[in-house]
Amino acid sequence: MVANAVEMAQQLANGGAFATCVANNMLSYALAEVTAGTSISACSTQNIAKAVAASDGTFVSLATEITVSQTLGVRAPGGVQ
């Protein structure tokens, strides 16, 4: 339980769940499909989240990791994977 918004922000930042959720949603957006088969527990999402956590953790790092990910690289344009 958190006492205030500051503690909540610290919990979100330190726990990794928020970053993984953002990575999952941004990957789905990058794949241009609402249900692209990604999930928070998917290897593709976990690999991106780990790479971002190992870097500076910025949004730019997230976008870069998604762009160079194998998942995005093997996507068939206009088709479901």
QUIPEKA-V106983 format. One record per helix or strand of 2 or more residues. SS is the DSSP state (h for helix, s for strand). FROM is the first residue (numbers start at 1). LEN is the number of residues. If there is no record, write none. Layout:
SS:FROM:LEN / SS:FROM:LEN
This chain:
h:5:11 / h:17:14 / h:43:12 / h:59:9 / h:70:4
